[in-house]
Amino acid sequence: MTSDILVAVYSGLADWEIGYVTAGLNNPAFQREPGKFRVCTVAETAAPITTMGGLVVTPDLTLADADIEGAALLLLPGADSWLEGEHTAFAEAAARRLDAGSPVAAICGATVGLAAAGLLDTRAHTGNAPQQLAMADAYQGESRFLPDRAVVDQGLITAGAASPLEFAREIFRVLDVYEPDVLEAWYQLNATGDPKWFFALMEAVG
């Protein structure tokens, strides 16, 4: 059975923050169940959006038509618009999923949107900096902020803009995309560039 990965898209989204995630999920190579995952873009309207990198994306779905509760993951990239209080509909969708025990992943500016919705107050989390999260007046989760590259707690995966690789690793771990030794070799190869990890990856997949 195919599992949908809902990638939120909006103008100005930071392309690089989700590149490892979408590429890994779309590529069946090395996966436990090749072809299980299907990446779908979802937006608040059907209008094309332009990413921060200048790519034009036509959404596959609107938020109103998407199966938010039934998807395998809701993925929220960063964008400056989160800091301006936009995308509350996506924050509300994230809240519904988290209440149901379904995973949500947010990086960079998206963590500010979740902070504004109160979703970080009772969960360990990270982001670009606690000072940035404090831009959200409703944020009361300072004591739960961790200075880690990526954090997973109660179904919520968070990371800062400088940690797209670690963000992807934790998403892959939560979704059980790869065998543990495959995931470790993949991560180390991308983190270090050391060719020994390429051979370890090839050995791990046999």
C-alpha positions as CSV (number, residue, x, y, z in Angstrom):
1,M,0.0,0.0,0.0
2,T,1.3,3.4,-0.9
3,S,1.8,5.9,1.9
4,D,1.5,9.6,1.0
5,I,4.0,12.2,2.2
6,L,2.3,15.6,2.2
7,V,4.8,18.3,1.5
8,A,3.4,21.8,2.3
9,V,4.3,24.3,-0.4
10,Y,4.0,28.1,-0.3
11,S,5.8,30.9,-2.0
12,G,9.3,31.4,-0.7
13,L,9.7,27.9,0.8
14,A,13.3,27.0,1.4
15,D,14.0,24.3,-1.2
16,W,17.2,23.0,0.4
17,E,15.7,22.2,3.7
18,I,13.6,19.3,2.4
19,G,15.8,18.1,-0.5
20,Y,17.3,15.1,1.2
21,V,13.8,14.1,2.4
22,T,11.9,14.3,-0.8
23,A,14.8,12.7,-2.8
24,G,15.1,9.8,-0.4
25,L,11.4,9.1,-0.3
26,N,11.0,9.3,-4.0
27,N,13.9,7.1,-4.8
28,P,13.1,3.4,-4.0
29,A,16.8,2.5,-3.9
30,F,17.9,1.1,-0.5
31,Q,14.4,1.3,1.0
32,R,12.9,-1.5,3.1
33,E,9.7,-1.4,0.9
34,P,10.6,0.2,-2.4
35,G,7.8,2.3,-3.9
36,K,5.9,2.5,-0.6
37,F,6.0,6.3,-0.4
38,R,4.5,8.9,-2.7
39,V,5.4,12.5,-2.3
40,C,2.5,14.9,-2.9
41,T,2.7,18.7,-2.7
42,V,-0.2,20.4,-0.9
43,A,-1.0,24.1,-0.8
44,E,-3.7,26.4,0.6
45,T,-4.8,27.1,-3.0
46,A,-4.3,25.5,-6.3
47,A,-2.2,28.4,-7.7
48,P,1.4,27.7,-8.5
49,I,4.0,28.8,-6.0
50,T,7.6,29.9,-6.5
51,T,10.2,28.6,-4.1
52,M,13.0,30.6,-2.6
53,G,15.3,29.0,-5.2
54,G,13.0,30.2,-8.0
55,L,11.4,26.9,-8.9
56,V,7.7,27.0,-9.8
57,V,5.6,24.3,-8.2
58,T,2.0,23.5,-9.1
59,P,0.5,21.8,-6.1
60,D,-0.9,18.3,-6.4
61,L,-3.6,19.0,-3.9
62,T,-5.2,21.8,-1.9
63,L,-5.2,21.6,1.8
64,A,-9.0,21.2,1.8
65,D,-8.8,18.2,-0.5
66,A,-5.9,16.4,1.1
67,D,-6.2,13.4,3.4
68,I,-4.4,15.1,6.3
69,E,-5.2,12.4,8.9
70,G,-4.5,9.5,6.5
71,A,-1.1,10.6,5.3
72,A,2.1,9.0,6.5
73,L,3.7,12.4,7.2
74,L,3.0,16.1,7.0
75,L,6.2,17.9,6.1
76,L,6.5,21.7,6.7
77,P,9.4,23.5,5.1
78,G,10.7,26.8,6.3
79,A,9.8,30.1,4.7
80,D,10.0,33.7,5.8
81,S,6.2,33.9,5.6
82,W,5.9,31.7,8.7
83,L,7.6,34.5,10.7
84,E,4.9,36.9,9.5
85,G,2.1,34.7,11.0
86,E,1.0,33.0,7.8
87,H,0.1,29.4,7.2
88,T,-2.1,29.0,10.2
89,A,-4.1,26.4,8.3
90,F,-1.0,24.2,8.1
91,A,-0.4,24.7,11.8
92,E,-3.9,23.6,12.5
93,A,-3.5,20.5,10.3
94,A,-0.3,19.7,12.2
95,A,-2.2,20.0,15.5
96,R,-4.8,17.5,14.3
97,R,-2.2,15.0,13.3
98,L,-0.2,15.3,16.5
99,D,-3.4,14.9,18.6
100,A,-4.0,11.7,16.6
101,G,-0.5,10.4,17.2
102,S,0.5,10.9,13.5
103,P,4.0,12.4,12.7
104,V,4.7,15.9,11.6
105,A,8.0,17.3,10.5
106,A,8.9,21.0,10.7
107,I,12.1,22.8,9.9
108,C,13.4,26.4,10.3
109,G,10.6,29.0,10.0
110,A,7.9,26.3,10.2
111,T,8.9,25.7,13.9
112,V,8.0,29.3,14.6
113,G,4.5,28.7,13.2
114,L,4.1,25.7,15.4
115,A,5.4,27.6,18.4
116,A,2.7,30.3,17.7
117,A,0.1,27.5,17.7
118,G,1.3,26.2,21.1
119,L,2.5,22.9,19.7
120,L,6.0,23.2,21.1
121,D,5.0,24.0,24.7
122,T,4.7,20.3,25.8
123,R,7.2,18.7,23.4
124,A,11.0,18.6,23.2
125,H,12.0,20.5,20.1
126,T,14.7,22.5,18.3
127,G,14.8,25.1,15.6
128,N,17.1,27.9,14.5
129,A,17.3,29.4,17.9
130,P,15.1,29.8,21.0
131,Q,15.2,33.6,20.4
132,Q,13.6,33.1,17.0
133,L,10.8,30.9,18.5
134,A,10.2,33.6,21.1
135,M,9.1,35.8,18.2
136,A,5.8,33.9,18.6
137,D,4.0,35.6,21.5
138,A,2.2,32.4,22.5
139,Y,5.4,30.3,22.8
140,Q,6.0,28.9,26.3
141,G,8.3,26.0,25.4
142,E,11.7,27.6,26.2
143,S,12.5,24.9,28.8
144,R,11.9,22.2,26.2
145,F,14.2,23.7,23.5
146,L,17.3,21.5,22.8
147,P,20.4,22.6,21.1
148,D,20.5,19.5,18.9
149,R,20.6,19.3,15.1
150,A,17.2,17.5,15.0
151,V,14.8,16.4,17.8
152,V,12.0,13.9,17.8
153,D,9.3,13.9,20.5
154,Q,5.7,12.7,20.6
155,G,5.5,12.4,16.8
156,L,7.0,15.8,16.1
157,I,10.3,16.1,14.2
158,T,12.0,19.5,14.3
159,A,15.3,21.0,13.0
160,G,16.9,24.3,12.2
161,A,17.8,25.5,8.7
162,A,21.4,24.4,9.0
163,S,20.4,20.7,9.6
164,P,18.5,19.4,6.6
165,L,20.6,16.2,6.6
166,E,19.8,15.4,10.3
167,F,16.2,16.4,9.7
168,A,16.0,13.8,6.9
169,R,17.7,11.1,9.0
170,E,15.1,11.5,11.7
171,I,12.2,11.4,9.3
172,F,13.6,8.3,7.7
173,R,14.0,6.7,11.1
174,V,10.4,7.6,12.2
175,L,9.0,6.3,8.9
176,D,11.2,3.2,9.0
177,V,12.3,3.8,5.4
178,Y,15.7,2.0,5.7
179,E,17.3,-0.7,7.7
180,P,19.3,0.9,10.6
181,D,22.7,0.0,9.1
182,V,21.6,1.4,5.7
183,L,20.5,4.6,7.3
184,E,23.7,5.0,9.2
185,A,25.8,4.5,6.1
186,W,23.7,6.9,4.1
187,Y,24.0,9.5,6.8
188,Q,27.7,9.2,7.3
189,L,28.4,9.3,3.6
190,N,26.5,12.5,3.2
191,A,27.8,14.0,6.4
192,T,31.5,13.2,5.9
193,G,32.0,12.5,2.2
194,D,34.3,9.7,3.1
195,P,34.2,7.0,0.4
196,K,34.4,4.2,3.0
197,W,30.7,5.0,3.8
198,F,29.8,4.4,0.2
199,F,31.2,0.9,0.3
200,A,29.5,0.4,3.7
201,L,26.2,1.4,2.1
202,M,26.7,-1.0,-0.8
203,E,27.5,-3.8,1.7
204,A,24.5,-2.9,3.9
205,V,22.1,-3.3,1.0
206,G,23.9,-6.5,-0.2
